[in-house]
Amino acid sequence: MSAPGTELLSVSGLEVTFRTDAGELRAVDGLSFDLRRGEILGIVGESGSGKSVASLSILGLTRGPDTVISGRAEFDGRDLIALGEEELRELRGNRISMIFQDPLSSLHPFYTIGRQLIEAIQVHRSARKADAAARAVELLEMVGIPDARRRLDEYPHEFSGGMRQRAMIAMALANEPDILIADEPTTALDVTTQAQILGLIKDLREQLGMAVIMITHDLGVVAEVADRVLVMYAGRAVESAPVDALFYDPQHPYTWGLLGSVTRMDRPRAAKLAQIKGQPPSPLALPAGCKFRPRCPHAFDRCAVEPPLEPRSGDSAHADRCWLGPDEKRAKRVVEGGEIGLEAA
């Protein structure tokens, strides 16, 4: 097991392409990032940016006859992309676990919560059913479900949305994984339950020392829990930074647009939220050069060539994929009604 703060997962040049009747769909295009033990990495972007596909592919969950996956994902000295199905099955749910977007569809409707938790434990551990049941009660108590022993015999439809999400987290934590991947864990939850789930994930990170990949489109969630942030657009990382740097000195125009679309409670209400004009490009026909160029009001001739992801702001931990210099970026970021906007200055 890695020491706290050391590199736990290293993804480099990950590419995921799906062959379709309409052509080859490039869902993830050369993605690279590192994850350290005990760290929460937030991955953000619009729907279709490749966030979920990247994480599913790392776990081998997108493999198929019409899928081409390349690159590396080094975990504990092994390349997950190159592992066979049996080896991956040993890791999934054991050392790397995932909370899927919709707990109602992820939990089996015909099996009780207890049966599903017990199975998750026994698949990876040589435990008697009674011991696994005791562990299941302990897990439900850990995630804050009251009267846990009785709730083992209930079905998913008998749980509220927040309780189903907690049950999914309990299942993901059953074998104390090194990495927890949380894919939109607060989607469709009310704000009170959302805050409870985020607080729970942070507390469990502290208790278990695990690393977390938090996939979300909600920058409020990122600000609440993440240590570092990776911004994805059209299958690529366009900005990577510590969370404070991303919010106080964002470097990519796409990030400005995401930040400008968030309502701020600490500032006067704007007449309207800033918006990113246009639509994300089709993965079947990505534009040449900078993939954000067709939507960016600050595009210029050099954007016809795609920039590499590298530090440009003077902070080695803060990288972006934009040809504008840091001073130009700070001059072009505009404030409209107290919000960072994307409109041309």
ChimeraX attribute file (.defattr): number of C-alpha atoms within 10 A of each C-alpha:
attribute: neighborCount
match mode: 1-to-1
recipient: residues
	/A:1	8
	/A:2	11
	/A:3	11
	/A:4	14
	/A:5	13
	/A:6	13
	/A:7	17
	/A:8	23
	/A:9	22
	/A:10	17
	/A:11	21
	/A:12	16
	/A:13	16
	/A:14	22
	/A:15	21
	/A:16	24
	/A:17	18
	/A:18	21
	/A:19	14
	/A:20	11
	/A:21	7
	/A:22	7
	/A:23	11
	/A:24	16
	/A:25	18
	/A:26	22
	/A:27	23
	/A:28	29
	/A:29	21
	/A:30	17
	/A:31	20
	/A:32	18
	/A:33	15
	/A:34	13
	/A:35	21
	/A:36	20
	/A:37	21
	/A:38	23
	/A:39	25
	/A:40	25
	/A:41	26
	/A:42	27
	/A:43	26
	/A:44	26
	/A:45	24
	/A:46	17
	/A:47	13
	/A:48	18
	/A:49	23
	/A:50	26
	/A:51	28
	/A:52	22
	/A:53	17
	/A:54	23
	/A:55	19
	/A:56	17
	/A:57	21
	/A:58	21
	/A:59	24
	/A:60	20
	/A:61	14
	/A:62	18
	/A:63	17
	/A:64	10
	/A:65	8
	/A:66	11
	/A:67	16
	/A:68	15
	/A:69	20
	/A:70	17
	/A:71	19
	/A:72	20
	/A:73	24
	/A:74	19
	/A:75	17
	/A:76	13
	/A:77	10
	/A:78	12
	/A:79	16
	/A:80	23
	/A:81	20
	/A:82	16
	/A:83	13
	/A:84	10
	/A:85	13
	/A:86	8
	/A:87	11
	/A:88	19
	/A:89	15
	/A:90	13
	/A:91	16
	/A:92	18
	/A:93	25
	/A:94	22
	/A:95	18
	/A:96	23
	/A:97	24
	/A:98	24
	/A:99	24
	/A:100	21
	/A:101	19
	/A:102	18
	/A:103	21
	/A:104	17
	/A:105	10
	/A:106	14
	/A:107	21
	/A:108	15
	/A:109	12
	/A:110	9
	/A:111	13
	/A:112	19
	/A:113	26
	/A:114	25
	/A:115	18
	/A:116	18
	/A:117	25
	/A:118	25
	/A:119	17
	/A:120	20
	/A:121	25
	/A:122	17
	/A:123	14
	/A:124	17
	/A:125	12
	/A:126	10
	/A:127	14
	/A:128	12
	/A:129	14
	/A:130	10
	/A:131	13
	/A:132	22
	/A:133	21
	/A:134	14
	/A:135	18
	/A:136	28
	/A:137	21
	/A:138	16
	/A:139	22
	/A:140	27
	/A:141	16
	/A:142	17
	/A:143	23
	/A:144	16
	/A:145	20
	/A:146	12
	/A:147	11
	/A:148	18
	/A:149	17
	/A:150	10
	/A:151	18
	/A:152	20
	/A:153	13
	/A:154	15
	/A:155	19
	/A:156	23
	/A:157	15
	/A:158	12
	/A:159	17
	/A:160	12
	/A:161	20
	/A:162	21
	/A:163	20
	/A:164	22
	/A:165	28
	/A:166	27
	/A:167	28
	/A:168	26
	/A:169	27
	/A:170	24
	/A:171	27
	/A:172	28
	/A:173	29
	/A:174	25
	/A:175	20
	/A:176	19
	/A:177	21
	/A:178	23
	/A:179	30
	/A:180	24
	/A:181	23
	/A:182	23
	/A:183	21
	/A:184	19
	/A:185	27
	/A:186	23
	/A:187	16
	/A:188	13
	/A:189	15
	/A:190	11
	/A:191	10
	/A:192	9
	/A:193	16
	/A:194	18
	/A:195	14
	/A:196	16
	/A:197	22
	/A:198	17
	/A:199	14
	/A:200	17
	/A:201	21
	/A:202	17
	/A:203	13
	/A:204	17
	/A:205	20
	/A:206	13
	/A:207	10
	/A:208	13
	/A:209	19
	/A:210	23
	/A:211	25
	/A:212	29
	/A:213	21
	/A:214	25
	/A:215	24
	/A:216	24
	/A:217	20
	/A:218	19
	/A:219	19
	/A:220	13
	/A:221	20
	/A:222	23
	/A:223	16
	/A:224	13
	/A:225	19
	/A:226	21
	/A:227	17
	/A:228	23
	/A:229	27
	/A:230	24
	/A:231	24
	/A:232	23
	/A:233	24
	/A:234	25
	/A:235	25
	/A:236	24
	/A:237	27
	/A:238	28
	/A:239	25
	/A:240	27
	/A:241	24
	/A:242	17
	/A:243	22
	/A:244	14
	/A:245	16
	/A:246	23
	/A:247	18
	/A:248	8
	/A:249	17
	/A:250	26
	/A:251	31
	/A:252	23
	/A:253	29
	/A:254	24
	/A:255	25
	/A:256	25
	/A:257	22
	/A:258	22
	/A:259	23
	/A:260	22
	/A:261	19
	/A:262	16
	/A:263	17
	/A:264	15
	/A:265	7
	/A:266	7
	/A:267	10
	/A:268	11
	/A:269	14
	/A:270	13
	/A:271	8
	/A:272	11
	/A:273	18
	/A:274	23
	/A:275	16
	/A:276	21
	/A:277	13
	/A:278	9
	/A:279	10
	/A:280	18
	/A:281	17
	/A:282	13
	/A:283	21
	/A:284	16
	/A:285	11
	/A:286	16
	/A:287	16
	/A:288	13
	/A:289	13
	/A:290	21
	/A:291	23
	/A:292	25
	/A:293	19
	/A:294	16
	/A:295	17
	/A:296	19
	/A:297	15
	/A:298	15
	/A:299	18
	/A:300	11
	/A:301	6
	/A:302	13
	/A:303	19
	/A:304	14
	/A:305	12
	/A:306	17
	/A:307	17
	/A:308	14
	/A:309	17
	/A:310	16
	/A:311	18
	/A:312	18
	/A:313	17
	/A:314	9
	/A:315	10
	/A:316	10
	/A:317	14
	/A:318	23
	/A:319	25
	/A:320	24
	/A:321	23
	/A:322	26
	/A:323	19
	/A:324	20
	/A:325	12
	/A:326	18
	/A:327	10
	/A:328	11
	/A:329	20
	/A:330	13
	/A:331	10
	/A:332	17
	/A:333	22
	/A:334	18
	/A:335	14
	/A:336	17
	/A:337	15
	/A:338	15
	/A:339	24
	/A:340	22
	/A:341	26
	/A:342	28
	/A:343	20
	/A:344	11
	/A:345	11
